[in-house]
Amino acid sequence: MLALALCPLLLPKIWHKFEKLILGAIGFWTLFLMFKTEGSVEAAHSLCHMLVHEYIAFLAILFALFAVAGGIYVQFNIADSLKNNILILLGGAVLANFIGTTGASMVLIRPFLKLNHNRPYKTHLGVFFIFIVANIGGSLTPLGDPPLFMGYLAGVNFSWTVVHGWLPFIVAVAFCLGIFACIDRFKNKHSRSQRKDFAIPVEGGINIALMVAIVLVTLFSTKISTEAAFKLMGVGISWQDILRDASYILIGLLSLRLTPKQIHQIQDFNFGPFKEVARVFLVIFLSLIPLSAMLKMGTDGPFSGLFNFVNNSQGLPIDVRYFWLSGSLSAFLDNAPTYLLFFKMAGGDAHHLMYQLPSTLLAISLGSVYMGAMSYIGNAPNFMVRSIAKQSGVEMPSFVGYIIWSCLVLLPILYGISLLLRNF
C-alpha cells in the first residue's frame, strides 16, 4: 500500500513508464506472502472472496456508471463566469447523492472543462471538482458513495446520513466553494467570456433512463436473498450478488449499444480512465486482504495499539480519533473497506451506532467520505477525473502536488468538523 501511494509521488517518470509492471510486481508479491503465510487453501479462499464480494461488485457498478455517464452529453452554452462555475460545482455535489460521485463526475467533468477551456488558469478546476463533486458531494445518501452504501447494507437507515450529515455537508461545500472563488477570481481576473447565449442542452436521453435503472438496482438489490446460490472455492455467491452485478453489466452494455456514436465521438469517450482505475484498484483490493485480516484480529492482533488508541479506558469510542483514522486510511486505501473496518471496530451493530453512538457513526461516515479527497487514490472518481482532465489538456498537480492542495484546502475545514461531531 505504501508503494502504491509513494511510487507516483517519488518516482513519477518511472511510474508512468512502468506502471503495469510495478502494479504486477506488488500484486504478485502480495499473493506470494498470502500463500506462504496462510497456505494455498486459505489464501485461495481469501482471494476468491475479495474478487467475488468486493472487486467484481466494485467494477460492475463502476462500469455501468462510466458507460452510462459517458453517453450523456451535456453542453454548457453559458458564460464561463465564476458564478456559473460555482453553480455547476454545487449542482454536481447535489447530483452526486442521487447518481453517485462516479456518475456525477462522469456526466459533468467533460462539459465543465470544455466550458472553461479559454480560461488562462485551469488547474484548480479539476482539483476542486474532485473535492466537491467526486467526494464531499456523495456524503448524504447511500447512493452517493460506496462507504455509505456498505453501511446501508449493514443496517444503517437510508435517511440517517441525510438527517445527521446535511449541516457538515453545507459547511464543507460552502468552504470549498469560497476558496475556489478566491483562487478563480485572482488567477483569472483578466478573463472575459465571449459567450452570451444561455442554454444547457442534454443529449443521450436513453442514458438518463439507464441511470435511473442503476439507482433502482442499487436500492432494490438489498431485497434479494443473500443465501448462497452456489459456492466457489468455499465462498458463497448469493442471488443478490449475481443479479445485482449482472444487472449493472447489462445496463452498461445497453448504454454502449444504444448511445449514438456521435455522442461518444464528441466527448472523446474511451475506456482509458476505466482501465487505469481497474488496474490500480485491483492491486489495492488485493493488498487490503492481509491488512483486513490483521485488523479483524482486534486487540489480539498486530493492530492492538490501534484499537486501544480509538477507544478510551471504558472501551467507548473516541469520535475524533475514529474520524481522523478512518479518514487517513481512506486517503490512501479504498474508502469502502476502510469504512467497514472501522464500523466493525466500533461494534458493528448498526442500530446501536445509529441511536446510542450517532457521533461515532457520523465520524466514521464523514471521515471515510470526505478524506477520500485527500489523494488521487482515495476514491475511484478521483483517478478518472484526473485522467480525463489530462486528456482534455488541463494540467493537473502531481501526486504530491495534489496532496499539498488537499492539505491546504481541506484540512482546516476537516479539523473544524472533527471538533463539532457531537453537535451534528
C-alpha positions in Angstrom: 0.0 0.0 0.0 2.9 2.3 0.7 4.4 1.5 -2.7 1.1 2.4 -4.4 1.0 5.7 -2.6 4.7 6.6 -2.8 5.7 5.4 -6.3 3.7 8.1 -8.2 5.0 10.6 -5.6 8.7 9.8 -5.5 9.2 8.3 -8.9 6.7 9.9 -11.3 8.6 9.2 -14.5 9.3 5.6 -13.7 5.7 5.1 -12.5 4.4 6.5 -15.8 6.6 4.3 -17.9 6.4 1.1 -15.8 3.0 1.4 -14.1 1.7 -2.0 -15.2 5.0 -3.7 -14.3 5.0 -2.1 -10.8 1.4 -3.0 -10.2 2.0 -6.5 -11.3 5.1 -6.8 -9.0 3.1 -5.5 -6.0 0.2 -7.9 -6.8 2.4 -11.0 -7.2 4.4 -10.1 -4.0 1.2 -9.8 -2.0 -0.1 -13.2 -3.4 3.3 -14.8 -2.6 3.1 -13.6 1.1 -0.5 -14.7 1.4 0.2 -18.2 0.1 3.3 -18.5 2.1 1.7 -17.4 5.4 -1.8 -18.9 5.1 -1.3 -21.9 2.9 -2.8 -22.4 -0.6 -6.3 -23.3 0.5 -6.9 -20.3 2.8 -5.1 -17.9 0.5 -7.2 -19.0 -2.4 -10.3 -18.6 -0.4 -9.4 -15.1 0.7 -8.5 -14.2 -2.9 -11.8 -15.6 -4.2 -13.8 -13.7 -1.5 -12.1 -10.5 -2.5 -12.8 -10.9 -6.2 -16.4 -12.0 -5.8 -17.7 -9.8 -3.0 -15.5 -6.7 -3.4 -13.6 -6.2 -6.7 -16.2 -7.6 -9.1 -19.0 -5.7 -7.4 -17.0 -2.5 -7.4 -16.0 -2.9 -11.1 -19.6 -3.8 -12.2 -21.2 -0.6 -10.8 -18.2 1.4 -11.9 -18.5 0.0 -15.5 -22.3 0.8 -15.5 -21.8 4.4 -14.2 -18.8 5.0 -16.5 -20.6 3.8 -19.7 -24.0 5.5 -18.9 -22.4 8.8 -17.8 -20.2 8.7 -21.0 -23.4 8.5 -23.1 -25.0 11.7 -21.6 -23.8 14.7 -23.4 -24.3 17.9 -21.5 -23.4 21.3 -23.1 -23.0 24.4 -21.0 -23.8 27.1 -23.5 -23.3 29.7 -20.8 -20.7 32.2 -19.8 -17.6 30.7 -18.2 -18.0 33.0 -15.3 -17.2 32.4 -11.7 -20.9 32.4 -10.7 -21.7 29.7 -13.3 -18.7 27.6 -12.3 -19.9 27.7 -8.6 -23.4 26.7 -9.7 -22.1 23.8 -11.7 -19.9 22.5 -8.8 -22.8 23.0 -6.3 -25.2 21.2 -8.7 -22.7 18.4 -9.1 -22.5 18.0 -5.3 -26.2 17.6 -5.0 -26.5 15.4 -8.1 -23.8 13.0 -6.6 -26.2 12.0 -3.9 -28.6 10.6 -6.4 -26.4 9.0 -9.1 -23.2 8.6 -7.1 -20.0 10.5 -7.2 -18.7 8.4 -10.1 -21.9 9.1 -12.1 -22.0 12.8 -11.4 -18.3 13.1 -12.1 -18.5 11.4 -15.5 -21.6 13.4 -16.5 -20.2 16.8 -15.6 -16.4 16.8 -15.8 -16.1 16.9 -19.6 -18.6 19.8 -20.2 -17.2 21.6 -17.2 -13.7 21.6 -18.5 -14.9 22.4 -22.1 -16.8 25.4 -20.8 -13.6 26.8 -19.3 -11.1 25.8 -22.0 -10.3 29.5 -22.7 -9.5 30.4 -19.2 -5.8 31.1 -18.6 -5.6 29.1 -15.4 -7.4 25.8 -15.2 -5.6 23.5 -12.7 -8.0 24.5 -9.8 -11.0 23.4 -11.8 -10.1 19.7 -11.7 -8.8 19.9 -8.1 -12.0 21.4 -6.7 -14.2 19.2 -8.9 -12.6 16.2 -7.1 -13.1 17.8 -3.7 -16.7 18.8 -4.2 -18.3 16.6 -6.7 -16.2 13.4 -6.6 -16.1 13.2 -2.8 -17.9 15.6 -0.4 -21.0 15.6 -2.7 -21.7 11.9 -2.1 -22.0 12.2 1.7 -25.8 12.4 2.1 -27.2 9.1 0.8 -26.0 5.5 0.4 -26.3 6.1 -3.3 -23.7 8.8 -3.1 -20.5 7.0 -2.1 -19.6 3.3 -1.7 -18.8 3.6 2.1 -22.3 4.8 2.9 -23.8 2.0 0.7 -21.7 -0.5 2.7 -23.3 1.0 5.8 -26.7 0.7 4.3 -26.1 -3.0 3.5 -25.0 -3.4 7.2 -28.3 -2.0 8.5 -27.9 1.8 8.7 -31.2 3.5 7.7 -31.3 5.1 4.2 -32.1 8.6 5.6 -29.7 8.5 8.6 -26.9 10.2 6.8 -29.2 13.0 5.4 -30.5 13.7 8.9 -27.1 13.8 10.6 -24.9 14.9 7.7 -26.7 17.8 6.0 -25.1 20.5 8.1 -21.4 19.4 7.7 -22.2 18.9 4.0 -23.3 22.5 3.7 -20.3 23.8 5.7 -17.7 21.7 3.8 -19.2 22.6 0.3 -19.5 26.3 1.2 -16.0 26.4 2.5 -14.5 24.8 -0.6 -16.6 27.0 -2.9 -15.3 30.0 -1.1 -11.7 29.0 -1.6 -12.4 28.2 -5.2 -13.9 31.6 -5.7 -10.9 33.4 -4.3 -8.5 31.4 -6.5 -10.5 31.7 -9.6 -11.0 35.5 -9.2 -7.3 36.0 -8.5 -5.9 33.8 -11.3 -8.5 34.6 -14.0 -9.2 38.2 -13.1 -8.5 39.3 -16.7 -10.5 36.6 -18.3 -13.7 37.7 -20.1 -16.2 35.3 -21.6 -17.4 36.0 -25.2 -20.4 33.6 -24.8 -23.8 35.4 -24.4 -26.4 32.7 -25.1 -27.8 30.7 -22.2 -28.8 27.1 -22.7 -27.9 23.7 -21.3 -28.9 21.1 -23.9 -28.7 17.5 -22.9 -28.3 14.6 -25.4 -28.4 10.8 -24.9 -31.8 10.7 -23.1 -31.8 6.9 -23.1 -28.8 7.0 -20.7 -30.8 9.1 -18.2 -33.3 6.3 -18.1 -30.4 3.8 -17.7 -29.0 6.0 -14.8 -32.4 5.7 -13.1 -32.2 1.9 -13.6 -28.8 1.9 -11.9 -30.3 3.7 -8.9 -33.2 1.3 -8.8 -30.9 -1.8 -9.0 -28.8 -0.3 -6.1 -31.9 0.3 -4.0 -33.8 -3.0 -4.6 -30.8 -5.4 -4.7 -30.9 -5.4 -0.9 -34.3 -7.1 -1.1 -32.9 -10.1 -2.9 -32.0 -13.2 -1.0 -28.5 -13.3 0.4 -28.5 -17.1 0.6 -25.7 -18.7 -1.4 -26.8 -19.9 -4.9 -23.6 -21.8 -5.2 -20.0 -21.8 -3.8 -16.7 -21.1 -5.4 -13.5 -22.0 -3.5 -15.7 -22.2 -0.4 -17.0 -18.6 -1.0 -20.8 -18.4 -1.1 -22.2 -16.4 -4.1 -25.7 -15.2 -3.4 -28.5 -14.5 -5.8 -28.2 -10.9 -4.7 -24.5 -10.8 -5.9 -25.4 -12.4 -9.2 -28.4 -10.4 -10.1 -27.0 -7.1 -8.9 -23.7 -7.3 -10.7 -25.2 -8.9 -13.8 -27.8 -6.0 -13.9 -25.0 -3.4 -13.7 -23.1 -5.0 -16.5 -26.2 -5.4 -18.7 -27.1 -1.7 -18.2 -23.5 -0.7 -19.2 -23.7 -2.9 -22.3 -27.1 -1.5 -23.2 -25.7 2.0 -22.9 -22.8 1.3 -25.2 -25.2 -0.3 -27.7 -27.9 2.3 -27.7 -25.8 5.5 -27.4 -25.4 7.3 -30.8 -21.8 7.1 -31.9 -21.5 10.8 -32.4 -22.1 11.4 -28.7 -19.1 9.2 -27.8 -17.0 10.9 -30.5 -17.9 14.4 -29.3 -16.9 13.5 -25.8 -13.8 11.6 -26.8 -15.2 8.7 -24.9 -12.8 5.8 -24.4 -12.1 3.2 -21.7 -8.6 4.6 -20.9 -9.6 6.1 -17.5 -11.7 3.0 -16.6 -8.8 0.6 -17.3 -6.4 2.7 -15.3 -8.8 2.7 -12.3 -9.4 -1.1 -12.7 -5.7 -1.9 -12.6 -4.8 0.3 -9.6 -7.8 -0.8 -7.5 -7.3 -4.5 -8.2 -3.9 -4.2 -6.5 -5.5 -2.0 -3.7 -8.2 -4.6 -3.0 -5.6 -7.4 -3.1 -3.3 -5.5 -0.7 -6.2 -5.0 1.6 -6.6 -8.7 2.2 -3.7 -9.2 4.7 -4.4 -5.7 6.2 -8.1 -6.6 6.8 -7.1 -10.0 8.3 -4.8 -8.3 10.8 -7.4 -5.7 11.7 -10.0 -8.4 12.3 -7.9 -9.9 15.0 -8.7 -6.9 17.1 -6.7 -6.4 20.3 -5.1 -9.9 19.9 -3.6 -8.9 16.6 -0.7 -6.7 15.5 -3.0 -3.6 15.4 -4.0 -3.9 19.1 -2.4 -0.5 19.7 -4.8 1.0 17.1 -7.8 -0.4 19.0 -6.6 0.9 22.3 -6.0 4.3 20.7 -9.5 4.8 19.3 -11.3 3.7 22.5 -11.0 5.0 26.0 -10.3 3.0 29.1 -14.0 2.1 29.4 -14.0 0.7 25.9 -16.1 3.6 24.5 -15.1 5.1 21.1 -13.3 8.4 20.9 -15.1 10.1 18.0 -12.3 12.5 16.9 -9.8 9.6 16.6 -12.3 7.5 14.6 -12.8 10.4 12.3 -9.1 11.1 11.6 -8.0 7.4 11.5 -10.8 6.3 9.1 -10.2 9.4 7.0 -6.4 8.9 6.9 -6.7 5.4 5.7 -9.4 6.3 3.2 -7.0 8.9 1.7 -4.7 6.1 0.6 -6.8 2.9 0.6 -10.2 2.3 -0.9 -12.7 4.1 1.4 -15.4 1.4 1.3 -13.5 -1.4 3.0 -11.9 1.2 5.3 -15.4 2.3 6.4 -16.3 -1.3 7.1 -13.2 -1.9 9.2 -13.9 1.0 11.5 -17.6 0.2 11.5 -16.8 -3.2 12.9 -14.2 -1.8 15.2 -16.9 0.4 16.8 -19.1 -2.7 17.4 -20.7 -3.4 14.0 -24.2 -3.1 15.4 -26.0 -0.5 13.1 -28.9 0.1 15.5 -26.6 0.6 18.4 -24.4 3.0 16.5 -27.3 5.0 15.0 -29.1 5.6 18.3 -26.5 5.2 21.1 -23.4 6.3 19.4 -24.5 8.6 16.5 -21.5 10.8 16.7 -19.2 7.8 16.3 -21.1 6.6 13.2 -21.0 10.1 11.8 -17.3 10.3 12.4 -16.6 7.1 10.5 -19.0 8.1 7.7 -17.7 11.7 7.2 -14.0 10.6 7.7 -14.3 7.9 5.1 -16.1 10.0 2.5 -14.6 13.5 2.9 -11.0 12.3 3.2 -11.3 10.2 0.1 -10.5 13.5 -1.5 -7.1 13.8 0.1 -5.2 11.8 -2.6 -5.8 10.6 -6.1 -6.1 7.0 -4.9 -8.6 7.8 -2.1 -11.7 7.3 -4.3 -12.2 5.9 -7.8 -13.7 9.1 -9.4 -10.5 11.0 -8.4 -8.4 9.0 -10.7 -11.0 9.2 -13.5 -11.3 13.0 -13.2 -7.5 13.4 -13.2 -7.2 11.2 -16.3 -10.0 12.9 -18.2 -8.6 16.4 -17.3 -5.2 15.4 -18.6 -6.7 14.1 -21.8 -8.5 17.4 -22.1 -5.3 19.4 -21.9 -5.8 20.6 -18.3 -2.6 20.5 -16.3 -3.2 18.6 -13.0 -1.0 18.5 -10.0 1.5 15.6 -9.4 0.6 13.1 -6.7 2.5 15.1 -4.1 1.2 18.4 -5.6 -2.4 17.3 -5.2 -1.8 16.2 -1.6 -0.5 19.7 -0.9 -3.6 21.2 -2.4 -5.8 18.9 -0.3 -4.0 19.6 2.9 -4.1 23.4 2.4 -7.8 23.5 1.4 -9.4 20.6 3.2 -7.5 20.1 6.5 -8.8 23.4 8.1 -12.5 22.5 7.5 -11.9 18.9 8.4 -10.4 20.0 11.7 -13.4 22.2 12.4 -15.9 19.4 11.6 -14.0 16.9 13.8 -14.4 19.2 16.8 -18.1 19.6 16.2 -19.1 16.0 15.6 -21.3 15.8 18.7 -23.2 18.9 17.6 -24.3 17.4 14.3 
